[in-house]
Amino acid sequence: MTPQEVQLLADAVKIGFPVIGTVAGTIVGGVSTYVLTKLGHRYDSQKELTKRRFELLMQAANDVTEFEHMIGSYATAVSNKVQGLKSALDYDAAKANILNNNQPIRRARMTLKILDLPEAEAKLEQYIELTRELVKFGASLSKERASELTKAIVIGPVEFYKALAKEMALIGPSSDR
């Protein structure tokens, strides 16, 4: 081989290796950036889903609490009316409120179905079933039955809240939100 050919090969190697290294480095850097970004996005998406699930659980709990307050007021008004006691609660207003403003319990039911929480949904239905007799018969209940229902209703849907607490525990500690 002539010295010019050797020089030509040496120059090709000097120029080619850095170019190949730069191209390979760019490819490796691009792939690693893509993979890390995708992993980060997946984590952010999961974190956002968890946050939204927690918000929906809290909304369901708040809706049930709002219904619990309305039915508790109505139960007290019914009990007082049946027993002939004076009450700060207006029976007719409480009855109209429970019949016309039942959207919170409907929202809570819908949320529990969307979140696929059959245990919490079943516990809520047990509580609602307890309230149906009171709403249906109202002031025509006997004193004893009105008192029994009022005591049970005022305690609230404790089992529902326990079932909801189990789901919240599965989501994880609040410091991650």
Backbone hydrogen bonds, N-H to C=O, Kabsch-Sander energy under -0.5 kcal/mol:
donor,donor_aa,acceptor,acceptor_aa,energy
6,V,2,T,-2.3
7,Q,3,P,-2.5
8,L,4,Q,-2.6
9,L,5,E,-2.4
10,A,6,V,-2.5
11,D,7,Q,-2.6
12,A,8,L,-2.2
13,V,9,L,-2.3
14,K,10,A,-2.5
15,I,11,D,-2.4
16,G,12,A,-3.3
17,F,13,V,-2.1
19,V,15,I,-1.4
20,I,16,G,-2.9
21,G,17,F,-2.9
22,T,18,P,-2.5
23,V,19,V,-2.6
24,A,20,I,-2.8
25,G,21,G,-2.7
26,T,22,T,-2.4
27,I,23,V,-2.4
28,V,24,A,-2.7
29,G,25,G,-2.7
30,G,26,T,-2.6
31,V,27,I,-2.6
32,S,28,V,-2.5
33,T,29,G,-2.3
34,Y,30,G,-2.3
35,V,31,V,-2.6
36,L,32,S,-2.6
37,T,33,T,-2.5
38,K,34,Y,-2.5
39,L,35,V,-2.4
40,G,36,L,-2.5
41,H,37,T,-2.6
42,R,38,K,-2.3
43,Y,39,L,-2.2
44,D,40,G,-2.6
45,S,41,H,-2.8
46,Q,42,R,-2.3
47,K,43,Y,-2.6
48,E,44,D,-2.4
49,L,45,S,-2.4
50,T,46,Q,-2.4
51,K,47,K,-2.3
52,R,48,E,-2.6
53,R,49,L,-2.4
54,F,50,T,-2.3
55,E,51,K,-2.3
56,L,52,R,-2.3
57,L,53,R,-2.3
58,M,54,F,-2.5
59,Q,55,E,-2.4
60,A,56,L,-2.5
61,A,57,L,-2.4
62,N,58,M,-2.6
63,D,59,Q,-2.6
64,V,60,A,-2.4
65,T,61,A,-2.3
66,E,62,N,-2.3
67,F,63,D,-2.3
68,E,64,V,-3.0
69,H,65,T,-2.1
70,M,66,E,-2.1
71,I,67,F,-3.1
72,G,68,E,-2.1
73,S,69,H,-2.3
74,Y,70,M,-2.2
75,A,71,I,-2.8
76,T,72,G,-2.2
77,A,73,S,-2.4
78,V,74,Y,-2.8
79,S,75,A,-2.7
80,N,76,T,-2.6
81,K,77,A,-2.4
82,V,78,V,-3.0
83,Q,79,S,-2.0
84,G,80,N,-0.5
84,G,81,K,-0.8
85,L,80,N,-2.8
91,Y,89,L,-0.6
94,A,90,D,-2.6
95,K,91,Y,-2.5
96,A,92,D,-2.4
97,N,93,A,-2.4
98,I,94,A,-2.2
99,L,95,K,-2.1
100,N,96,A,-2.5
101,N,97,N,-2.1
106,R,102,N,-1.3
107,R,103,Q,-2.8
108,A,104,P,-2.3
109,R,105,I,-2.2
110,M,106,R,-2.4
111,T,107,R,-2.7
112,L,108,A,-2.4
113,K,109,R,-2.0
114,I,110,M,-2.6
115,L,111,T,-2.6
116,D,113,K,-0.8
117,L,112,L,-2.2
121,E,117,L,-2.4
122,A,118,P,-2.5
123,K,119,E,-2.2
124,L,120,A,-2.3
125,E,121,E,-2.3
126,Q,122,A,-1.9
127,Y,123,K,-1.7
128,I,124,L,-2.7
129,E,125,E,-2.6
130,L,126,Q,-1.6
131,T,127,Y,-1.4
132,R,128,I,-1.5
133,E,129,E,-0.8
134,L,130,L,-0.6
135,V,131,T,-2.4
136,K,132,R,-3.0
137,F,133,E,-2.5
138,G,134,L,-2.3
140,S,137,F,-2.4
141,L,138,G,-1.5
146,A,142,S,-2.7
147,S,143,K,-2.2
148,E,144,E,-2.6
149,L,145,R,-2.8
150,T,146,A,-2.3
151,K,147,S,-2.4
152,A,148,E,-2.3
153,I,149,L,-2.9
154,V,150,T,-2.7
155,I,151,K,-1.2
156,G,152,A,-0.8
156,G,153,I,-0.6
158,V,156,G,-2.0
161,Y,157,P,-2.1
162,K,158,V,-2.1
163,A,159,E,-2.1
164,L,160,F,-2.3
165,A,161,Y,-2.3
166,K,162,K,-1.7
167,E,163,A,-1.4
168,M,164,L,-2.2
169,A,165,A,-2.2
170,L,166,K,-1.4
171,I,167,E,-1.3
172,G,168,M,-1.3
176,D,173,P,-1.4
177,R,174,S,-1.2
